[in-house]
Amino acid sequence: MLEVKGLCKDFGGTRVLQGVDFQLGRGERCAIQGASGSGKSTFLHLLAALDRPLTGSIHFGGQDIARLDDKALAEYRNRSVGLVFQFHFLLSSMSCLDNILLPSELSRLSSKERKSVRDHVLDLGKEIGVDHLFHKYPFQVSGGEQQRMSLIRALSMKPQLLLCDEPTGNLDSKNSSLVTDLIFKLAQENNSSLIVVTHDEKMAQRFQKIMKMEDGKLS
């Protein structure tokens, strides 16, 4: 489903990614580890189309997303990719439910499709036990609950690819274990391919595939 070839990226004249090659099938899971500054997050951001590579290709579903125009990239991010970061990025002025539904509201979905997303979100909330918090604002719930809201938002559009950048980095051990369990469970239920950048050894050891990023190279 995902094939990366010769991916390079520079920042300020420094080569951050050096010809990265990578493959991932539908439903597969991969953990990426490495020291801070090795290029892990940059790689994830390129897969999410949050930035463009200097050279190389990122083929997803038969098209090279590195060559898409801005409109097509926005569609790819909205429909095909779910993102979970170390920080939840929930808007404090909106309820948790409104935050979760924001991707569907910003898309070109029909009213029937939006209702389907809402029903899916409500089901996910019940499944992981946070639906009773949907009416609250992010600052009214705990850090672990905020990250669970972020995970539901990432899966609200049933993405084919779920990308997580240090998703347990701000959590204590109990919530870290809970969020890790949920990421695996919900990704499997949705048959989403999963890539997680993590320093958490316990989390990494649960993956089928573990890769290391070092000096901009993936092995």
Residue pairs with C-beta under 8 A, 6 or more apart in sequence:
1 24
1 25
1 26
1 60
1 61
1 160
1 161
1 193
2 22
2 23
2 24
2 25
2 47
2 58
2 59
2 60
2 161
2 193
3 22
3 23
3 57
3 58
3 59
4 20
4 21
4 22
4 23
4 47
4 56
4 57
4 58
4 59
5 21
5 56
5 57
5 59
6 19
6 20
6 21
6 55
6 56
6 57
7 17
7 19
7 20
7 21
7 22
7 43
7 46
7 53
7 55
7 56
7 57
7 58
8 15
8 17
8 18
8 19
8 20
8 53
8 54
8 55
8 56
9 15
9 16
9 17
9 39
9 42
9 46
9 51
9 53
9 54
10 16
10 54
11 42
15 216
16 39
16 42
16 216
17 39
17 42
17 43
17 46
17 53
17 216
18 215
18 216
18 217
19 56
19 217
20 39
20 43
20 56
20 216
20 217
20 218
21 218
22 211
22 218
24 30
24 193
24 195
24 209
25 193
26 160
26 191
26 193
27 188
27 191
27 192
27 193
28 193
28 194
28 208
28 209
29 184
29 187
29 193
29 194
29 195
29 196
29 207
29 208
29 209
30 194
30 195
30 196
30 207
30 208
30 209
30 210
30 211
31 195
31 196
31 197
31 198
31 203
31 204
31 206
31 207
31 209
31 210
31 211
32 40
32 43
32 44
32 195
32 196
32 197
32 198
32 210
32 211
32 212
32 213
32 218
33 40
33 197
33 198
33 199
33 204
33 210
33 211
33 212
33 213
34 40
34 212
34 213
34 214
35 214
38 213
38 214
38 215
38 216
39 213
39 215
39 216
40 165
40 197
40 213
41 165
41 197
42 51
43 197
43 213
43 218
44 163
44 165
44 195
44 197
45 51
46 52
46 53
46 58
46 66
47 58
47 81
47 161
47 163
47 195
48 77
48 81
48 83
48 163
49 65
49 68
49 73
49 76
49 77
49 81
50 77
52 66
53 66
56 66
57 64
57 66
57 67
58 64
58 65
58 66
59 65
60 76
60 80
60 161
61 80
61 160
65 73
65 76
68 76
78 103
78 106
78 107
78 157
79 107
79 157
79 159
80 159
80 160
80 161
81 159
81 160
81 161
81 162
81 163
82 153
82 154
82 155
82 156
82 157
82 159
82 161
82 162
82 163
82 192
83 154
83 163
83 164
83 165
84 147
84 150
84 151
84 154
84 162
84 163
84 164
84 165
84 167
84 183
85 150
85 164
85 165
85 166
85 167
86 165
86 166
86 167
86 169
86 170
87 170
88 138
88 143
88 146
88 147
88 149
88 150
89 150
90 96
90 99
90 138
90 146
90 149
90 150
90 153
91 99
91 102
91 138
92 137
92 138
92 139
93 137
94 102
94 137
95 134
95 135
95 136
95 137
96 130
96 133
96 134
96 135
96 136
96 137
96 138
96 141
96 149
97 121
97 134
97 135
99 138
99 149
99 153
100 121
100 134
100 149
100 152
100 153
100 156
101 114
101 117
101 118
101 121
101 156
102 153
103 153
103 156
103 157
104 113
104 114
104 117
104 118
104 156
104 157
105 114
107 157
109 117
117 156
117 157
120 156
120 158
121 152
121 156
122 131
122 134
124 152
124 155
124 156
124 186
125 131
125 134
125 152
128 148
128 152
128 182
128 186
130 141
130 145
130 148
130 149
130 152
133 140
133 141
133 145
133 149
138 146
138 149
141 149
142 175
143 170
143 171
143 175
144 171
144 172
144 174
144 175
144 178
144 179
147 167
147 168
147 170
147 171
147 175
147 179
148 178
148 179
148 182
151 167
151 179
151 182
151 183
151 186
154 162
154 164
155 162
155 186
155 187
155 190
155 192
158 190
158 192
159 190
159 192
160 192
160 193
161 192
161 193
161 195
162 183
162 187
162 190
162 192
162 193
162 194
162 195
163 195
163 196
164 183
164 194
164 195
164 196
164 197
164 198
165 196
165 197
166 197
166 198
166 199
167 179
167 180
167 183
167 196
167 198
168 175
168 176
168 179
168 180
168 198
168 200
168 203
169 198
169 199
169 200
171 179
176 200
176 203
177 202
180 200
180 202
180 203
180 206
183 194
183 196
184 194
184 206
186 192
187 194
196 203
196 204
196 207
198 204
204 210
211 218
211 219
212 218
212 219
